[in-house]
């Protein structure tokens, strides 16, 4: 995962992206790898097979 110009790029297969307390979180397997405030991210780019939670989609649309 890399954060460039307020864009979060997720490259790891089978990642799970979700929203918790106005933070964007990325979980790979049983480990949470990243938690960043949603206000700091303008866009998310996913490559490959990922799961994105519905609340995260709603959070990013605001």
HELIX and SHEET records of a PDB file:
HELIX    1   1 UNK A   38  UNK A   40  5                                   3    
HELIX    2   2 UNK A   54  UNK A   61  1                                   8    
SHEET    1   A 3 UNK A   2  UNK A   4  0                                        
SHEET    2   A 3 UNK A   7  UNK A  10 -1                                        
SHEET    3   A 3 UNK A  43  UNK A  46  1                                        
SHEET    1   B 4 UNK A  31  UNK A  37  0                                        
SHEET    2   B 4 UNK A  23  UNK A  28 -1                                        
SHEET    3   B 4 UNK A  15  UNK A  20 -1                                        
SHEET    4   B 4 UNK A  50  UNK A  52  1                                        
END                                                                             
